Amino acid sequence: RDRLKKPKKPLAANSVASMDDGDNMSFEESVANMVSKTVTEKIGALMKQKFTKLVKILTDRAEDSENRSHRDNIRIIGLKEGAEENQAIKFFGNWLPDTLGLETKRGSIKIDWVHRALGLPKKNCNRPVIIKLHYSSDKQWILAAIREKGKITYRGDKIYFRQDLSTQVKEARRQFSGVCEHLIQRGLRFQMRYPATLCFTLCMSDLKVVSLNVKGINHVIKRQKILSFHKKRDAKLPFSKKPTSQTWNI
């Protein structure tokens, strides 16, 4: 009986040793999992930051390319549907100089293409007309004639001429709507420079206003970038706020 009971002691020791080894292995595995998770999160954050920066660069390039492709375009608002009939290029080539009082050699302006804005026509709603001019100098000539002429009408309807800009630039310029209304009421002349910089003269001094919509404006690095941006633009009245809709980001 004693011989049979003796081997039980080393078995218990072996079982305790195996339990200790299991605890050590589980602890090492947990540490390894924590390190792996931390490294994965760090790499993911760095990759996200890199891709965010890359997307921002590509977005800015696409925005710039879109506006450059539209720089010879003019957008006409208020013209009734079907006024150009089936020969839009010929109609607007003669209509622009006649309406604005421009003198040309051939009596018309050279146009590459004309089309209405996308979408189906609706009742009591005239889609804007987008005109692609052949010569970029004609655009400046037309805009100068519009400023001199003032109000323009055609068959009893008011006609408005605008530059054909991208959606983001138009959204950024729309932020100045309230300021522009006050300037018009006070009879002050102002100018909107590309992409969205409002300039006007007050008390015989040039006053430059720059408004920015910035995500994460409370961040220290973002504030430093905003200040350096305003200094480069030489803004006399800089404004910065959190965006309320999809707008430019810095």
HUNORJO-V74064 format. One record per residue. N is the residue number from 1. RES is the residue in one letter. OMEGA is omega in whole degrees, -180 to 180 (999 if undefined). D_FIRST is the distance of its C-alpha to the first C-alpha in Angstrom with 2 decimals. Layout:
n=N res=RES omega=OMEGA d_first=D_FIRST
n=N res=RES omega=OMEGA d_first=D_FIRST
This chain:
n=1 res=R omega=180 d_first=0.00
n=2 res=D omega=179 d_first=3.83
n=3 res=R omega=180 d_first=5.41
n=4 res=L omega=-177 d_first=5.09
n=5 res=K omega=-176 d_first=6.31
n=6 res=K omega=-178 d_first=8.85
n=7 res=P omega=-177 d_first=11.13
n=8 res=K omega=-178 d_first=11.99
n=9 res=K omega=177 d_first=14.29
n=10 res=P omega=177 d_first=16.69
n=11 res=L omega=178 d_first=16.98
n=12 res=A omega=178 d_first=18.28
n=13 res=A omega=178 d_first=20.63
n=14 res=N omega=180 d_first=21.90
n=15 res=S omega=177 d_first=22.62
n=16 res=V omega=178 d_first=24.56
n=17 res=A omega=179 d_first=26.46
n=18 res=S omega=177 d_first=27.39
n=19 res=M omega=177 d_first=28.66
n=20 res=D omega=177 d_first=30.74
n=21 res=D omega=178 d_first=32.15
n=22 res=G omega=178 d_first=33.06
n=23 res=D omega=179 d_first=34.82
n=24 res=N omega=-180 d_first=36.68
n=25 res=M omega=180 d_first=37.74
n=26 res=S omega=178 d_first=38.95
n=27 res=F omega=179 d_first=40.91
n=28 res=E omega=179 d_first=42.46
n=29 res=E omega=180 d_first=43.38
n=30 res=S omega=177 d_first=45.02
n=31 res=V omega=179 d_first=46.98
n=32 res=A omega=179 d_first=48.04
n=33 res=N omega=179 d_first=49.16
n=34 res=M omega=179 d_first=51.13
n=35 res=V omega=180 d_first=52.84
n=36 res=S omega=180 d_first=53.63
n=37 res=K omega=180 d_first=55.06
n=38 res=T omega=179 d_first=57.17
n=39 res=V omega=180 d_first=58.52
n=40 res=T omega=179 d_first=59.34
n=41 res=E omega=179 d_first=61.20
n=42 res=K omega=179 d_first=63.14
n=43 res=I omega=178 d_first=64.12
n=44 res=G omega=179 d_first=65.11
n=45 res=A omega=179 d_first=67.26
n=46 res=L omega=179 d_first=68.96
n=47 res=M omega=178 d_first=69.63
n=48 res=K omega=178 d_first=71.00
n=49 res=Q omega=180 d_first=73.28
n=50 res=K omega=-179 d_first=74.44
n=51 res=F omega=177 d_first=75.15
n=52 res=T omega=178 d_first=76.90
n=53 res=K omega=179 d_first=79.16
n=54 res=L omega=178 d_first=79.80
n=55 res=V omega=178 d_first=80.67
n=56 res=K omega=179 d_first=83.03
n=57 res=I omega=-179 d_first=84.78
n=58 res=L omega=178 d_first=85.16
n=59 res=T omega=179 d_first=86.39
n=60 res=D omega=179 d_first=89.01
n=61 res=R omega=178 d_first=90.16
n=62 res=A omega=178 d_first=90.47
n=63 res=E omega=-180 d_first=92.35
n=64 res=D omega=180 d_first=94.71
n=65 res=S omega=180 d_first=95.30
n=66 res=E omega=-180 d_first=96.08
n=67 res=N omega=177 d_first=98.60
n=68 res=R omega=178 d_first=100.19
n=69 res=S omega=-179 d_first=100.67
n=70 res=H omega=-171 d_first=102.38
n=71 res=R omega=178 d_first=104.67
n=72 res=D omega=-177 d_first=107.70
n=73 res=N omega=173 d_first=107.11
n=74 res=I omega=180 d_first=108.96
n=75 res=R omega=-179 d_first=107.85
n=76 res=I omega=-177 d_first=110.60
n=77 res=I omega=176 d_first=109.86
n=78 res=G omega=-179 d_first=112.10
n=79 res=L omega=-176 d_first=113.82
n=80 res=K omega=178 d_first=114.02
n=81 res=E omega=177 d_first=112.15
n=82 res=G omega=180 d_first=114.33
n=83 res=A omega=-180 d_first=116.95
n=84 res=E omega=-179 d_first=116.38
n=85 res=E omega=-175 d_first=116.72
n=86 res=N omega=-180 d_first=115.59
n=87 res=Q omega=-174 d_first=116.77
n=88 res=A omega=-177 d_first=114.71
n=89 res=I omega=180 d_first=115.23
n=90 res=K omega=-178 d_first=119.00
n=91 res=F omega=-177 d_first=119.19
n=92 res=F omega=175 d_first=117.37
n=93 res=G omega=177 d_first=119.04
n=94 res=N omega=-176 d_first=122.37
n=95 res=W omega=-178 d_first=121.16
n=96 res=L omega=180 d_first=119.70
n=97 res=P omega=179 d_first=122.91
n=98 res=D omega=-178 d_first=125.09
n=99 res=T omega=-176 d_first=123.00
n=100 res=L omega=180 d_first=122.47
n=101 res=G omega=-179 d_first=125.93
n=102 res=L omega=178 d_first=124.77
n=103 res=E omega=180 d_first=127.24
n=104 res=T omega=-178 d_first=125.89
n=105 res=K omega=-177 d_first=127.66
n=106 res=R omega=-180 d_first=126.84
n=107 res=G omega=-180 d_first=126.66
n=108 res=S omega=178 d_first=122.92
n=109 res=I omega=-178 d_first=119.58
n=110 res=K omega=-177 d_first=117.34
n=111 res=I omega=179 d_first=114.08
n=112 res=D omega=177 d_first=111.13
n=113 res=W omega=179 d_first=109.57
n=114 res=V omega=174 d_first=109.57
n=115 res=H omega=175 d_first=107.16
n=116 res=R omega=178 d_first=106.23
n=117 res=A omega=-177 d_first=102.89
n=118 res=L omega=-179 d_first=100.02
n=119 res=G omega=179 d_first=99.69
n=120 res=L omega=178 d_first=101.73
n=121 res=P omega=-180 d_first=105.09
n=122 res=K omega=179 d_first=105.23
n=123 res=K omega=179 d_first=108.13
n=124 res=N omega=178 d_first=109.76
n=125 res=C omega=-178 d_first=107.47
n=126 res=N omega=179 d_first=108.73
n=127 res=R omega=178 d_first=106.21
n=128 res=P omega=177 d_first=106.86
n=129 res=V omega=179 d_first=108.57
n=130 res=I omega=-177 d_first=107.04
n=131 res=I omega=175 d_first=109.52
n=132 res=K omega=-179 d_first=108.68
n=133 res=L omega=-179 d_first=111.65
n=134 res=H omega=-179 d_first=112.48
n=135 res=Y omega=-180 d_first=113.57
n=136 res=S omega=179 d_first=111.59
n=137 res=S omega=179 d_first=114.87
n=138 res=D omega=-180 d_first=116.01
n=139 res=K omega=179 d_first=113.18
n=140 res=Q omega=178 d_first=114.35
n=141 res=W omega=-180 d_first=117.90
n=142 res=I omega=-180 d_first=117.01
n=143 res=L omega=177 d_first=114.99
n=144 res=A omega=178 d_first=117.89
n=145 res=A omega=179 d_first=120.31
n=146 res=I omega=179 d_first=118.08
n=147 res=R omega=180 d_first=118.06
n=148 res=E omega=-176 d_first=121.84
n=149 res=K omega=-179 d_first=122.49
n=150 res=G omega=-179 d_first=120.26
n=151 res=K omega=-180 d_first=119.90
n=152 res=I omega=179 d_first=119.93
n=153 res=T omega=177 d_first=120.62
n=154 res=Y omega=-179 d_first=121.01
n=155 res=R omega=176 d_first=122.61
n=156 res=G omega=-179 d_first=121.98
n=157 res=D omega=176 d_first=118.30
n=158 res=K omega=-179 d_first=116.95
n=159 res=I omega=179 d_first=115.38
n=160 res=Y omega=178 d_first=112.76
n=161 res=F omega=180 d_first=111.78
n=162 res=R omega=173 d_first=108.36
n=163 res=Q omega=-179 d_first=106.42
n=164 res=D omega=-177 d_first=103.69
n=165 res=L omega=180 d_first=100.53
n=166 res=S omega=-177 d_first=96.83
n=167 res=T omega=-178 d_first=95.00
n=168 res=Q omega=179 d_first=93.20
n=169 res=V omega=178 d_first=96.45
n=170 res=K omega=178 d_first=98.23
n=171 res=E omega=178 d_first=95.40
n=172 res=A omega=179 d_first=95.61
n=173 res=R omega=180 d_first=99.40
n=174 res=R omega=178 d_first=99.12
n=175 res=Q omega=-179 d_first=97.52
n=176 res=F omega=-174 d_first=101.00
n=177 res=S omega=-180 d_first=102.74
n=178 res=G omega=179 d_first=103.16
n=179 res=V omega=-179 d_first=104.47
n=180 res=C omega=178 d_first=106.89
n=181 res=E omega=179 d_first=108.30
n=182 res=H omega=179 d_first=109.08
n=183 res=L omega=179 d_first=110.72
n=184 res=I omega=180 d_first=112.87
n=185 res=Q omega=-180 d_first=113.93
n=186 res=R omega=177 d_first=115.02
n=187 res=G omega=180 d_first=116.82
n=188 res=L omega=178 d_first=114.70
n=189 res=R omega=-180 d_first=114.32
n=190 res=F omega=-178 d_first=110.86
n=191 res=Q omega=177 d_first=109.20
n=192 res=M omega=-179 d_first=105.77
n=193 res=R omega=-177 d_first=104.62
n=194 res=Y omega=-2 d_first=101.93
n=195 res=P omega=-179 d_first=99.16
n=196 res=A omega=179 d_first=99.33
n=197 res=T omega=-179 d_first=101.31
n=198 res=L omega=180 d_first=104.00
n=199 res=C omega=175 d_first=106.96
n=200 res=F omega=-177 d_first=110.04
n=201 res=T omega=-179 d_first=112.73
n=202 res=L omega=-179 d_first=113.04
n=203 res=C omega=177 d_first=115.57
n=204 res=M omega=177 d_first=116.57
n=205 res=S omega=180 d_first=113.08
n=206 res=D omega=179 d_first=110.54
n=207 res=L omega=-176 d_first=107.49
n=208 res=K omega=-178 d_first=104.46
n=209 res=V omega=179 d_first=101.81
n=210 res=V omega=179 d_first=98.40
n=211 res=S omega=-178 d_first=95.86
n=212 res=L omega=170 d_first=92.25
n=213 res=N omega=-170 d_first=89.44
n=214 res=V omega=172 d_first=86.16
n=215 res=K omega=-179 d_first=82.57
n=216 res=G omega=-175 d_first=80.38
n=217 res=I omega=-180 d_first=83.42
n=218 res=N omega=-180 d_first=81.38
n=219 res=H omega=-175 d_first=79.49
n=220 res=V omega=-178 d_first=80.69
n=221 res=I omega=179 d_first=80.98
n=222 res=K omega=180 d_first=82.88
n=223 res=R omega=177 d_first=85.34
n=224 res=Q omega=178 d_first=86.00
n=225 res=K omega=179 d_first=86.70
n=226 res=I omega=180 d_first=89.01
n=227 res=L omega=178 d_first=90.98
n=228 res=S omega=178 d_first=91.37
n=229 res=F omega=180 d_first=92.49
n=230 res=H omega=179 d_first=95.16
n=231 res=K omega=179 d_first=96.37
n=232 res=K omega=-180 d_first=96.81
n=233 res=R omega=-180 d_first=98.77
n=234 res=D omega=-178 d_first=100.83
n=235 res=A omega=178 d_first=100.35
n=236 res=K omega=178 d_first=102.39
n=237 res=L omega=179 d_first=100.65
n=238 res=P omega=177 d_first=97.04
n=239 res=F omega=177 d_first=95.05
n=240 res=S omega=180 d_first=91.35
n=241 res=K omega=177 d_first=89.31
n=242 res=K omega=-179 d_first=86.29
n=243 res=P omega=176 d_first=87.09
n=244 res=T omega=177 d_first=87.52
n=245 res=S omega=-179 d_first=87.55
n=246 res=Q omega=-177 d_first=86.88
n=247 res=T omega=-180 d_first=88.87
n=248 res=W omega=173 d_first=88.76
n=249 res=N omega=177 d_first=85.80
n=250 res=I omega=999 d_first=85.85
